[in-house]
Every structure is written in structure tokens, then in C-alpha cells.
């Protein structure tokens, strides 16, 4: 696969994975928020999705995740397209994306929840130690989002890669030898 085709695949992969991870992690965050607040807001979820998408696209276009994954796979003695390489790549992507997205989204959502509470209710919740705080919500959110993120990446990323490279030919195509099938 030539460099131009590979770059096109990587841009599309970044966008598809950004959309997927943002959708999943914003839904997980909303469900976790329901546990803490007892309510779900479609506008709140949409805002979370949009912010998460922007963050994931920025990360995806700034950090060369494929190069990092290929380098780590090489050091581990595995091919990136192998099952072991896929799991290693999912772990690397999860470590790069999920903590940043989760921390920012928890801060945004806690701030939004506190602002939406009437002042007297917030004051009472603070006095009783029930007010939403980043410190209370972040640990569980990080654990849950990291697990969910890893599973989603491990399952979806190879599907997207296969879909995006299906019609491409030549050396460098994931899972193919450099002999063009000869």
C-alpha cells in the first residue's frame, strides 16, 4: 500500500474510532452519571458526545498511535495485525485516549451537575458529603471506561481496518505479505 493510501486509511480510522469511542464513552459516562444523580439528560449526553469527539480527534491527529503501536509490537516480537498485536494495540490506544477523555468529561459533567443544582440543595449536599465531586466520581469512571474502551477498541478497530483496506492492494496491507500474493 502506498503512503498516500495508508495516510487516507489512517485519517478515516482516526475519525471512525473517534466517533465510536466518543459515542460509547459518553453513553457509559451518562449511565455512570445516572448512578450518581438518578437522571439522564439527552442534551447532556449530546454535549458529552460532542466534547469527547473533539478531544478524541485532537488526540488522534496529534499522537501517531499507529507508529507507537507498531513500535511496541516490534519490541514485543509480534505483528500488529496478529491477535496478540491487536490486543496490544487496543491497550495502547486505550491508554492514550481513555484517561484523557474520561478525566475531562468527568470534570465537565461534575461542573454541569453542580451548576444545575439549586444553591441550597448543593450547599446541603456539600454539608452531607453527597455533592458530586471529581474525586468521588473519577476513580470508578476511569476503571469502567478503561475496561469498556479496551473491549470496544479490541473488537471494533480490526473491523474498521479490514473495511478500510478491503479494496487496497499491494505490500503493506495489514495481514498480507510483501510479495503481493506471489
ChimeraX attribute file (.defattr): number of C-alpha atoms within 10 A of each C-alpha:
attribute: neighborCount
match mode: 1-to-1
recipient: residues
	/A:1	16
	/A:2	12
	/A:3	9
	/A:4	9
	/A:5	13
	/A:6	16
	/A:7	12
	/A:8	12
	/A:9	18
	/A:10	19
	/A:11	15
	/A:12	15
	/A:13	18
	/A:14	20
	/A:15	17
	/A:16	17
	/A:17	22
	/A:18	22
	/A:19	18
	/A:20	19
	/A:21	27
	/A:22	25
	/A:23	19
	/A:24	17
	/A:25	26
	/A:26	26
	/A:27	16
	/A:28	18
	/A:29	23
	/A:30	23
	/A:31	16
	/A:32	18
	/A:33	22
	/A:34	13
	/A:35	11
	/A:36	14
	/A:37	13
	/A:38	9
	/A:39	10
	/A:40	14
	/A:41	11
	/A:42	9
	/A:43	9
	/A:44	15
	/A:45	20
	/A:46	15
	/A:47	16
	/A:48	24
	/A:49	23
	/A:50	16
	/A:51	17
	/A:52	26
	/A:53	23
	/A:54	15
	/A:55	18
	/A:56	25
	/A:57	20
	/A:58	13
	/A:59	18
	/A:60	22
	/A:61	13
	/A:62	9
	/A:63	13
	/A:64	11
	/A:65	19
	/A:66	15
	/A:67	10
	/A:68	14
	/A:69	21
	/A:70	18
	/A:71	13
	/A:72	18
	/A:73	20
	/A:74	13
	/A:75	9
	/A:76	12
	/A:77	11
	/A:78	16
	/A:79	17
	/A:80	21
	/A:81	18
	/A:82	13
	/A:83	13
	/A:84	15
	/A:85	20
	/A:86	21
	/A:87	18
	/A:88	21
	/A:89	25
	/A:90	23
	/A:91	19
	/A:92	18
	/A:93	22
	/A:94	23
	/A:95	14
	/A:96	16
	/A:97	22
	/A:98	23
	/A:99	18
	/A:100	16
	/A:101	24
	/A:102	23
	/A:103	17
	/A:104	17
	/A:105	24
	/A:106	21
	/A:107	16
	/A:108	15
	/A:109	23
	/A:110	21
	/A:111	14
	/A:112	13
	/A:113	17
	/A:114	16
	/A:115	11
	/A:116	10
	/A:117	13
	/A:118	9
	/A:119	11
	/A:120	9
	/A:121	12
	/A:122	18
	/A:123	14
	/A:124	12
	/A:125	15
	/A:126	13
	/A:127	10
	/A:128	9
	/A:129	10
	/A:130	13
	/A:131	20
	/A:132	20
	/A:133	17
	/A:134	18
	/A:135	11
	/A:136	13
	/A:137	18
	/A:138	19
	/A:139	13
	/A:140	12
	/A:141	22
	/A:142	20
	/A:143	14
	/A:144	16
	/A:145	24
	/A:146	20
	/A:147	14
	/A:148	18
	/A:149	27
	/A:150	22
	/A:151	15
	/A:152	18
	/A:153	22
	/A:154	20
	/A:155	14
	/A:156	16
	/A:157	20
	/A:158	16
	/A:159	11
	/A:160	16
	/A:161	18
	/A:162	14
	/A:163	12
	/A:164	16
	/A:165	15
	/A:166	11
	/A:167	7
	/A:168	15
	/A:169	14
	/A:170	14
	/A:171	15
	/A:172	16
	/A:173	19
	/A:174	17
	/A:175	12
	/A:176	13
	/A:177	12
	/A:178	12
	/A:179	9
	/A:180	12
	/A:181	9
	/A:182	5
